[in-house]
Amino acid sequence: MALRFGADVCTAKTDYGTVLLDQRSGEYWELNPTATLVVDTLMAGGDEAAATAAVAEAFDVDPDHARADVGALVEQLRAGGLIR
């Protein structure tokens, strides 16, 4: 599943990850480096399995834990109306 932000969502990379701004609500979301890796992988056309593998490798975490974190992040972004 390729991830795409809504037209009203601006992104900016920082030294600490990525910041998202929902221009409709004025809410900011700050993504840590792990979440940034997930979003970057999905935006590049990867699916949740690819994002899980990237997180498990980059941060040396258990794949089951990485899979749960990736799924939770995607669900939070959906619930916040940031992705389509």
WOGI-V218088 format. One record per residue. RES is the residue in three letters. PHI is phi in whole degrees, 0 to 359 (NA if undefined). D_LAST is the distance of its C-alpha to the last C-alpha in Angstrom with 1 decimal. Layout:
res/phi/d_last
RES/PHI/D_LAST
RES/PHI/D_LAST
This chain:
res/phi/d_last
MET/NA/10.2
ALA/284/9.2
LEU/269/6.9
ARG/225/5.6
PHE/281/6.1
GLY/296/6.2
ALA/298/9.7
ASP/267/11.5
VAL/251/11.0
CYS/257/14.0
THR/236/14.9
ALA/214/18.5
LYS/283/20.3
THR/231/23.3
ASP/293/26.2
TYR/247/24.7
GLY/142/21.1
THR/220/18.2
VAL/248/17.7
LEU/248/14.5
LEU/237/15.3
ASP/271/13.3
GLN/293/15.5
ARG/290/15.0
SER/257/16.6
GLY/81/18.4
GLU/277/17.4
TYR/257/17.7
TRP/236/16.4
GLU/251/18.7
LEU/261/17.8
ASN/285/20.9
PRO/302/21.7
THR/295/20.6
ALA/296/17.1
THR/298/17.1
LEU/299/18.2
VAL/298/15.4
VAL/298/12.7
ASP/299/14.9
THR/296/15.4
LEU/291/11.8
MET/292/11.1
ALA/278/14.4
GLY/103/13.3
GLY/287/14.8
ASP/260/14.0
GLU/296/14.7
ALA/295/18.3
ALA/294/18.6
ALA/294/17.2
THR/298/19.7
ALA/297/22.4
ALA/296/21.8
VAL/293/22.0
ALA/300/25.0
GLU/286/26.8
ALA/292/26.2
PHE/245/27.0
ASP/50/29.4
VAL/243/27.9
ASP/299/28.2
PRO/303/25.5
ASP/295/25.1
HIS/293/24.6
ALA/298/22.1
ARG/299/20.1
ALA/296/20.2
ASP/293/19.1
VAL/298/16.1
GLY/299/15.0
ALA/295/15.7
LEU/296/13.8
VAL/300/10.5
GLU/295/11.3
GLN/295/12.3
LEU/294/9.2
ARG/295/7.3
ALA/298/10.5
GLY/280/10.7
GLY/73/7.7
LEU/270/7.0
ILE/243/3.7
ARG/224/0.0
